[in-house]
Amino acid sequence: MKTLSDMSVEEKHWTVRAADPLRSRAFASALGVSEVLASLLIVRGVETEEDARAVLKPCFDQLHDPSLMLGMKESVERVLDAIDAGERILIYGDYDVDGTTGTVVLRRALQVLGARTGYHVPHRFTEGYGIRRDVLERARDEGYKLVISVDCGIRAFEPLEWARGAGLDVIVTDHHLPDADEGSPPAFAVLNPNQRGCPYPDKNLAGVGVAFKLAHALFRERGREAQVSGFLKVVAIGTVADVAQLVGENRAIVALGLADLHRVSNHGLRALLEVSGVDDGRELRASDLGFRVGPRINAAGRMDAARAVVELFESKSKEEARRLATELDVHNRERQAVQRQITERAVAELEFGGIGDSSIAVVAGEGWHRGVIGLAASKIVEKINRPAIVISFDEDGTGHGSARSTDDFHLLDALTACADLFVSFGGHAHAAGLVVRRENLPELRRRLNEYAAVVPRAEGDDAPRLRADMELPAESLSLELFDDLCALEPYGAGWPRPVFLTRNMRVVGEARVIKERHLKFGVAAPGGRVHDAIWWGGAEKSSATPRAGQSIELAYTVESNTWNGTTRLQLEVQALRPSLEPEV
């Protein structure tokens, strides 16, 4: 194993943001917070006291008026007419965590308002993503007059054309980007903050968030707005697990949902928290939803039938809820094992084939489990810091692919430039799904990389970049600092945990490998207190191991760790390199 002395330079490019000290002190005084906290707000673009207080104190008033969303007035009128007339309403959700939690929220909201509802969550492997005409035909034949989609439908032109001609009203609620040329589909109404002409001020809502806005508007119209906040627990789970940006309205949604999770009355949600290991009385954080609760919900659609999630949340007894939650937990363990296997095969394929000068890695295999190829694509992006597409081909030559991108490359635009090669595709700037025929794979590789060559990435560099929020002296490290940073929760996409840089730290003791994947060691400034440092996955992704007595520059986030009743500060390593400055 390499040591730091074997390296001439660290692979990452490091940048450190800096706030003006005088401004930080003034901001800290005005807000009544520490200078560290004030500096973090400033370097993250929080310019005014009003904006800072909104970040530090999320509240219900920060949720936008749902009537601002294009199509909301027509949608509310149609849904309430259906409720009053006793019409059956079908909720058509997606099979991922965003779609299933959105289905749970909207179905429960409609039932509380007196609606007669059914739901359909497609099977990932037998039906695939999106609205299907045969499902709509079956809904019409079963007497449904209104269908409301959740987290899908924005590109479902053909099925919705049929529905319009068949007298079946469809309200699309979605957050995926619409077709740039054709715009919104021919539905009765479309609720999507990203559709052309929509004045809704926040474009970052997850699919569950858009469904929630419809529920909010319906409850307001019926004079029952006080009941809306009770839905935020599930909306928060879906928002975090879908990796939506935790800024603006999403930040308020997640903060309020987390604060309310200790008052869970739903049997299914209670059982889910228990099997996820987060029902231990402590205050939950967004990371608990993203890394523990969300994956178990997602596992249903990845490994089997996603309707199990709706069944869990609609459980009538604690026993039934526990059984269903345990099944999700088992599926999640299966998902983890299959994910490791497919990721290893995809990385091996990537390394065997080589990517050369390719700007976008396109990796394909036969019969790879389609439920985990998106996770494999994410791992490849982490490894090479370039966009990646992982495709699983069936025996008939049809390939189902998942694509992931870096922050500086708009993935959906790249796929749109190759639209004629796909059977179907859709998604976001940083994540997408696609279906492609085997014979089109070579041309897809060629054209994607041709597109990337004329649309250069920011700074044009493949080296991963570490961006620290601020430089911190070692003497500032304390549990009080950790407590201070909790004021910036919830952390997540778009609002990550602060990364600090401390120079001239000395490695104390030999690094220990934990569970064959992680590295743990002590660090201290000369003459200073020793702190525990943990590098998650460091044994796998590190090309260099810290050596006892070595002087390093450390980039890290701050955590606490309680063991045997004692709580200590813990530094979670993001990167390290040999000290570039003389020791003092």
C-alpha positions in Angstrom: 0.0 0.0 0.0 1.3 3.5 -0.9 2.2 6.0 1.8 1.9 9.7 1.4 5.6 10.0 0.9 5.2 8.0 -2.3 3.2 10.8 -3.8 4.5 13.9 -5.5 1.1 15.6 -5.6 -2.4 14.9 -4.4 -4.8 13.9 -7.2 -7.4 16.4 -6.2 -7.3 20.1 -6.9 -8.0 22.0 -3.7 -9.7 25.3 -3.4 -10.6 27.1 -0.2 -13.3 29.8 0.0 -12.7 32.7 2.2 -15.0 35.3 3.9 -13.9 38.8 4.8 -13.1 38.7 8.6 -14.6 42.1 9.3 -17.8 41.2 7.5 -18.0 37.8 9.3 -17.7 39.5 12.7 -20.4 42.0 11.8 -22.7 39.3 10.5 -22.1 37.1 13.6 -23.0 40.0 15.9 -26.2 40.8 14.0 -27.4 37.2 14.0 -26.1 36.2 17.4 -24.1 33.3 16.1 -20.4 32.4 16.0 -18.0 33.8 13.5 -17.5 30.4 12.0 -21.2 30.1 11.4 -21.4 33.6 10.0 -18.4 32.9 7.6 -20.0 29.7 6.4 -23.2 31.6 5.5 -21.3 34.3 3.7 -19.2 31.9 1.6 -22.3 30.0 0.6 -23.9 33.2 -0.8 -26.3 34.1 2.1 -26.1 37.8 1.7 -28.7 39.4 4.0 -29.8 38.9 7.6 -33.3 38.0 6.4 -31.9 35.2 4.2 -29.7 34.0 7.0 -32.6 33.8 9.4 -34.6 31.8 6.8 -31.7 29.3 6.6 -31.3 29.1 10.3 -35.0 29.0 11.2 -37.0 27.1 8.5 -40.7 27.5 9.0 -44.1 26.8 7.3 -44.4 30.3 6.0 -41.4 29.7 3.8 -43.5 27.3 1.7 -44.7 29.0 -1.5 -48.3 29.5 -2.4 -49.3 26.4 -4.4 -51.6 28.5 -6.6 -48.5 30.1 -8.2 -47.9 26.8 -10.1 -49.2 26.8 -13.6 -52.2 24.5 -14.0 -53.0 24.5 -10.3 -56.4 26.3 -10.5 -57.7 23.9 -13.2 -56.3 20.8 -11.3 -58.0 21.8 -8.0 -61.3 22.4 -9.6 -61.2 19.1 -11.5 -60.2 17.1 -8.4 -62.8 18.6 -6.2 -65.5 18.1 -8.8 -64.5 14.4 -8.9 -64.7 14.1 -5.1 -68.1 15.8 -5.0 -69.4 13.6 -7.8 -68.1 10.4 -6.3 -65.9 9.7 -9.3 -63.1 7.2 -8.9 -59.6 8.8 -9.1 -56.5 6.7 -10.1 -53.1 7.8 -8.8 -50.4 6.7 -11.2 -47.1 6.8 -9.4 -43.5 6.0 -10.3 -41.7 3.0 -8.8 -38.8 4.9 -7.2 -38.8 6.5 -3.7 -39.9 9.8 -5.0 -42.9 8.3 -6.9 -44.0 5.9 -4.2 -43.8 8.5 -1.3 -45.7 10.9 -3.6 -48.3 8.3 -4.2 -48.7 7.7 -0.5 -49.0 11.5 0.2 -51.5 12.2 -2.5 -53.7 9.1 -2.0 -53.9 9.8 1.7 -54.7 13.4 1.2 -57.5 12.6 -1.3 -59.0 10.0 1.1 -59.0 12.5 3.9 -61.0 14.8 1.6 -63.5 12.1 0.9 -62.3 10.8 -2.5 -62.7 7.3 -3.9 -59.2 6.3 -5.0 -57.1 3.6 -6.5 -53.5 3.5 -7.4 -51.1 2.0 -9.8 -47.3 1.8 -9.3 -45.7 0.1 -12.3 -43.2 -2.8 -12.0 -39.8 -1.7 -13.0 -39.0 -4.8 -15.0 -42.3 -5.8 -16.6 -43.7 -2.3 -17.3 -40.8 0.1 -17.1 -40.9 3.9 -16.4 -43.7 6.2 -17.2 -47.4 6.3 -18.2 -48.6 3.4 -20.4 -51.6 3.4 -22.6 -52.7 -0.1 -21.6 -52.8 0.9 -18.0 -55.0 4.0 -18.9 -57.2 1.7 -21.0 -57.7 -0.6 -18.1 -58.4 2.4 -15.8 -61.1 3.6 -18.1 -62.7 0.1 -18.4 -62.7 -0.1 -14.6 -64.7 3.2 -14.3 -62.1 5.7 -13.5 -62.8 9.2 -14.9 -59.7 11.0 -13.6 -56.0 9.9 -13.4 -53.4 11.9 -11.5 -49.7 11.0 -12.2 -47.0 11.3 -9.6 -43.3 11.8 -10.6 -44.0 10.8 -14.3 -45.9 11.8 -17.4 -44.1 15.0 -18.6 -43.0 13.2 -21.8 -46.0 10.8 -22.2 -47.4 12.3 -25.3 -48.8 9.2 -27.1 -50.7 7.8 -24.0 -52.1 11.2 -23.1 -53.3 11.8 -26.6 -55.2 8.5 -26.4 -56.6 9.5 -23.0 -57.9 12.8 -24.3 -59.7 11.1 -27.2 -61.1 8.5 -24.9 -62.6 11.0 -22.4 -60.2 10.2 -19.6 -58.9 13.2 -17.8 -55.2 13.1 -16.8 -53.5 15.5 -14.5 -49.8 15.2 -14.7 -47.7 16.0 -11.6 -44.0 15.8 -12.3 -40.7 17.5 -11.9 -38.6 16.0 -14.7 -37.6 18.3 -17.5 -40.1 18.5 -20.4 -39.2 17.9 -24.0 -37.4 21.0 -25.2 -39.2 21.1 -28.5 -42.6 19.8 -27.8 -43.1 21.3 -24.3 -45.8 19.9 -22.0 -47.9 16.8 -23.0 -51.7 17.0 -23.9 -53.0 16.4 -20.4 -56.1 17.9 -18.8 -53.6 19.9 -16.7 -49.8 19.7 -16.0 -48.3 20.6 -12.7 -44.5 20.9 -13.1 -42.5 23.9 -12.0 -40.1 23.2 -14.8 -42.6 23.4 -17.6 -42.4 26.3 -20.0 -44.2 29.4 -18.7 -44.6 28.3 -15.1 -44.1 31.2 -12.7 -43.6 29.0 -9.6 -40.5 30.5 -7.9 -38.8 27.2 -6.9 -37.8 24.8 -9.6 -36.1 22.3 -7.3 -39.2 20.4 -6.0 -39.0 16.6 -6.1 -41.9 14.7 -7.6 -43.3 14.1 -4.1 -43.0 17.9 -3.5 -45.2 18.6 -6.6 -47.8 16.1 -5.4 -47.7 17.7 -2.0 -48.4 21.2 -3.6 -51.6 19.8 -5.1 -52.6 18.3 -1.8 -51.9 21.7 -0.1 -54.0 23.6 -2.6 -56.9 21.1 -2.2 -56.9 21.3 1.6 -56.7 25.1 1.4 -59.7 25.3 -0.9 -61.7 23.1 1.5 -60.7 25.3 4.5 -58.5 22.5 6.1 -55.0 24.0 5.6 -54.1 23.3 9.2 -53.9 19.6 8.3 -51.3 20.1 5.6 -48.2 20.0 7.8 -48.9 16.4 8.8 -47.9 15.2 5.4 -44.4 16.8 5.5 -42.8 13.7 7.2 -43.3 11.6 4.1 -42.6 14.5 1.8 -39.3 15.0 3.6 -38.3 11.4 3.1 -39.0 11.4 -0.6 -37.3 14.8 -1.1 -34.0 13.7 0.6 -34.0 10.2 -0.9 -34.5 11.6 -4.4 -31.4 13.8 -3.8 -33.3 17.0 -4.5 -31.5 20.2 -3.8 -31.9 21.1 -0.1 -32.2 24.8 -0.7 -35.2 27.2 -0.8 -38.5 25.5 -0.3 -37.1 22.0 -0.1 -35.0 23.0 2.9 -38.1 24.1 4.8 -40.0 21.0 3.7 -37.3 18.7 5.0 -36.6 20.7 8.2 -40.3 20.6 9.1 -40.7 17.0 8.3 -37.7 16.0 10.3 -38.9 18.0 13.3 -42.3 16.2 13.2 -40.9 12.6 12.7 -40.9 11.9 16.5 -44.7 12.2 16.4 -45.2 9.3 14.0 -48.6 7.6 14.3 -48.6 5.7 11.0 -47.9 2.0 11.7 -45.9 1.6 8.4 -43.7 4.6 8.9 -43.0 3.7 12.5 -42.0 0.2 11.5 -39.8 1.5 8.7 -38.0 3.8 11.1 -37.5 0.8 13.5 -36.0 -1.5 10.8 -33.8 1.3 9.6 -32.3 1.7 13.0 -33.2 5.3 13.5 -36.0 4.9 16.0 -33.7 5.2 19.0 -35.1 8.5 20.5 -32.4 10.8 19.1 -33.2 13.7 16.8 -33.2 12.5 13.2 -31.2 14.2 10.5 -31.5 14.3 6.7 -28.6 11.9 6.4 -30.8 9.3 8.3 -33.4 9.7 5.6 -30.9 9.6 2.7 -28.8 6.7 3.9 -31.1 4.5 6.0 -34.8 5.1 5.4 -34.8 6.1 1.7 -32.7 3.1 0.4 -35.2 0.7 2.0 -38.1 2.3 0.3 -36.2 2.4 -3.0 -35.3 -1.2 -2.6 -38.9 -2.3 -3.2 -38.9 -0.9 -6.8 -35.3 -1.9 -7.5 -35.6 -5.6 -6.4 -39.4 -6.4 -6.7 -42.7 -4.6 -6.8 -42.8 -1.0 -5.5 -46.5 -1.2 -4.6 -45.2 -2.8 -1.3 -44.3 0.8 -0.2 -47.9 1.9 -0.5 -49.1 -1.2 1.2 -46.6 -0.5 4.1 -47.9 3.0 4.7 -51.5 1.8 4.5 -51.0 -1.0 7.0 -53.9 -1.4 9.4 -51.9 -3.1 12.2 -48.5 -3.0 13.8 -47.9 -6.7 13.0 -48.7 -6.2 9.3 -46.5 -3.1 9.2 -43.6 -4.9 10.8 -43.8 -7.7 8.3 -43.8 -5.4 5.3 -41.0 -3.2 6.7 -38.9 -6.3 7.3 -39.5 -7.4 3.7 -38.2 -4.0 2.6 -35.2 -4.4 4.8 -34.5 -7.8 3.3 -34.8 -6.4 -0.2 -32.4 -3.6 0.7 -29.8 -6.2 1.8 -30.3 -8.0 -1.5 -29.9 -4.7 -3.3 -26.6 -4.0 -1.6 -25.2 -7.4 -2.6 -26.3 -7.1 -6.2 -25.1 -3.5 -6.4 -21.6 -4.5 -5.3 -21.5 -7.3 -7.9 -22.8 -5.2 -10.8 -20.6 -2.2 -9.9 -17.5 -4.4 -9.8 -18.4 -5.9 -13.2 -19.1 -2.4 -14.7 -15.8 -1.0 -13.4 -14.0 -4.1 -14.7 -15.6 -3.6 -18.1 -14.7 0.1 -18.0 -11.1 -0.6 -17.2 -10.8 -3.5 -19.6 -12.2 -1.5 -22.5 -10.5 1.7 -21.5 -12.0 5.1 -21.9 -9.1 6.8 -23.7 -10.1 10.3 -24.6 -13.8 9.6 -24.0 -15.5 12.4 -22.1 -18.5 10.2 -21.3 -18.1 6.6 -20.2 -20.7 4.3 -21.7 -20.5 0.8 -20.1 -22.7 -2.1 -21.2 -23.2 -5.7 -20.1 -25.6 -8.6 -20.7 -28.4 -9.2 -18.2 -27.1 -6.8 -15.5 -29.7 -6.2 -12.8 -31.6 -3.2 -14.0 -32.5 -2.2 -10.4 -28.9 -1.2 -9.5 -27.3 0.1 -12.7 -28.0 3.7 -11.7 -26.1 3.1 -8.5 -23.3 1.6 -10.5 -23.2 4.6 -12.8 -22.9 6.8 -9.7 -19.9 4.8 -8.5 -18.2 5.2 -11.9 -18.7 8.9 -11.8 -17.1 9.0 -8.4 -14.2 7.0 -9.7 -13.4 8.9 -13.0 -15.1 12.3 -12.4 -16.8 12.1 -15.8 -20.4 11.4 -16.8 -21.3 7.7 -17.0 -24.0 5.6 -18.5 -24.4 1.9 -17.5 -26.6 -0.2 -19.8 -28.0 -3.7 -19.3 -29.0 -5.5 -22.5 -31.7 -8.1 -22.7 -31.5 -11.2 -24.9 -33.6 -9.4 -27.6 -31.0 -6.6 -27.8 -32.9 -4.0 -25.9 -30.7 -2.0 -23.5 -32.0 -0.3 -20.4 -29.6 2.3 -19.2 -29.1 4.7 -16.3 -27.0 7.8 -16.6 -25.3 10.0 -14.0 -23.3 13.2 -14.4 -21.0 15.6 -12.7 -22.0 19.0 -11.5 -20.6 20.8 -14.5 -22.2 18.8 -17.4 -25.9 18.9 -18.4 -26.7 15.2 -19.0 -30.2 15.6 -20.4 -29.0 18.1 -23.0 -26.4 15.6 -24.2 -29.0 12.8 -24.5 -31.4 15.1 -26.3 -28.6 15.7 -28.9 -28.8 11.9 -29.6 -32.6 11.5 -29.3 -33.0 9.6 -32.5 -30.9 6.8 -31.2 -33.2 6.0 -28.2 -36.4 4.1 -27.9 -37.1 6.5 -25.0 -35.2 8.7 -22.5 -35.8 11.4 -19.9 -34.5 12.8 -16.7 -32.6 15.7 -15.2 -29.4 17.6 -15.7 -27.5 15.1 -13.6 -29.5 11.9 -13.8 -31.4 10.2 -16.5 -32.8 6.9 -17.8 -32.9 5.6 -21.3 -33.8 2.6 -23.6 -31.5 1.9 -26.6 -31.1 -0.9 -29.1 -27.8 -2.8 -29.2 -27.1 -1.8 -32.7 -27.1 1.9 -31.8 -24.6 1.5 -29.0 -21.4 2.4 -31.0 -23.1 5.4 -32.6 -24.3 6.5 -29.2 -20.8 6.4 -27.8 -19.5 8.4 -30.7 -22.1 11.1 -30.7 -22.2 11.6 -27.0 -18.4 12.2 -26.9 -18.7 14.4 -30.0 -21.3 16.5 -28.2 -19.1 16.7 -25.1 -16.2 17.9 -27.2 -18.1 21.0 -28.3 -19.8 21.6 -25.0 -16.8 21.7 -22.7 -17.0 21.1 -19.0 -16.3 23.9 -16.6 -12.6 24.4 -16.2 -12.0 21.6 -18.7 -10.3 19.3 -16.2 -10.9 15.7 -15.3 -9.1 15.9 -11.9 -11.7 15.9 -9.1 -11.9 19.1 -7.1 -12.1 19.5 -3.4 -13.8 22.7 -2.4 -13.4 23.6 1.3 -15.7 26.1 2.9 -13.0 27.6 5.0 -9.7 27.1 6.7 -9.9 26.3 10.4 -7.1 26.3 13.0 -6.8 23.1 15.0 -7.5 24.9 18.2 -11.1 25.6 17.0 -11.9 21.9 16.9 -14.3 21.0 19.7 -17.7 19.5 20.4 -19.0 23.1 20.7 -18.1 23.6 17.1 -20.2 20.5 16.1 -23.1 21.8 18.1 -22.7 25.1 16.4 -22.8 23.5 12.9 -26.1 21.7 13.7 -27.8 25.1 13.2 -27.1 24.7 9.4 -29.0 21.4 9.2 -30.5 19.9 7.2 -27.6 19.0 5.0 -27.8 17.4 1.6 -27.6 18.0 -2.1 -27.0 21.7 -2.8 -26.3 22.3 0.9 -23.6 19.9 1.9 -22.0 19.5 5.3 -19.2 22.1 5.6 -15.8 21.0 4.6 -12.9 22.5 6.6 -9.2 22.6 5.9 -6.6 22.4 8.7 -2.9 22.5 7.9 0.1 21.0 9.7 -1.8 18.2 11.4 0.3 15.3 12.6 -0.8 11.7 12.2 -1.0 10.1 15.6 -0.6 6.3 15.6 -0.8 3.9 12.6 -3.9 4.0 10.5 -6.3 1.0 11.1 -8.4 -0.6 8.4 -12.0 -1.1 9.6 -14.2 -3.7 7.8 -11.7 -3.9 5.0 -13.0 -0.6 3.6 -12.4 2.3 6.0 -9.4 3.9 7.6 -9.2 5.3 11.2 -6.3 7.2 12.7 -5.6 10.1 15.1 -4.6 13.6 14.2 -3.4 16.6 16.2 -1.7 19.9 15.8 1.8 20.2 17.3 1.2 20.2 21.0 -2.5 20.0 20.6 -5.4 17.7 21.4 -5.7 14.4 19.6 -8.9 13.9 17.5 -10.3 10.8 15.9 -10.3 10.8 12.1 -12.3 8.3 10.0 -12.0 8.0 6.2 -15.1 6.2 5.0 -14.1 4.0 2.0 -10.5 5.3 2.4 -8.9 1.8 2.2 -10.6 1.4 -1.2 -10.2 4.8 -2.9 -7.1 6.1 -1.3 -3.9 5.8 -3.3 -1.9 6.8 -0.1 -2.1 5.8 3.5 -1.2 8.3 6.3 1.8 7.2 8.3 2.4 7.8 12.0 4.2 11.1 12.7 3.5 12.4 9.2 2.6 16.1 8.8 -0.5 16.5 6.6 -3.1 18.9 5.4 -6.5 17.6 6.2 -9.9 18.3 4.5 -12.8 17.0 6.6 -16.3 17.4 7.9 -17.1 17.6 11.6 -19.2 14.9 13.4 -19.7 13.5 16.9 -19.3 9.9 18.0 -20.7 8.5 21.1 -19.2 5.2 22.5 -19.8 3.7 25.9 -21.5 6.9 27.1 -18.7 9.2 26.0 -19.1 11.7 23.2 -16.1 12.7 21.2 -15.4 14.9 18.2 -14.8 12.9 15.0 -13.3 14.3 11.8 -14.6 12.6 8.7 -11.9 12.8 6.1 -12.7 14.1 2.6 -9.1 14.2 1.4 -5.5 14.6 2.7 -2.1 15.4 1.4 1.4 16.0 2.7 1.9 19.4 4.3 2.8 22.0 1.7 4.0 24.5 4.3 6.9 24.3 6.8 5.9 23.0 10.1 5.8 25.4 13.0 
